[in-house]
Amino acid sequence: MTIQASLRFWLEIAASAASGAAAALTIVWPQWIEMTFGADPDGGGGQTEWLLAAALCVFTLALSVAAGREWRRSIAAKSLG
């Protein structure tokens, strides 16, 4: 049985991977934000980086759940069709 995943599934997987990578990068090397954008919104305290990392982790989890639902929807459609 071959499952044909939708474009939405692949977009959710790609966005989940990208946000997970950004979260990991922010946790391991928080200075990348200042280096990339040339701004230090928290004055070197690090709160902004931790807030961004937490938000990216939540976003990654939400996208992973959405992709899982889309995958199960594809399986259900295949078994009915």
Secondary structure, 3 states (H helix, E strand, C coil): CCCCCCHHHHHHHHHHHHHHHHHHHHHHCCCHHHHHHCCCCCCCCCHHHHHHHHHHHHHHHHHHHHHHHHHHHHHHHHHHC
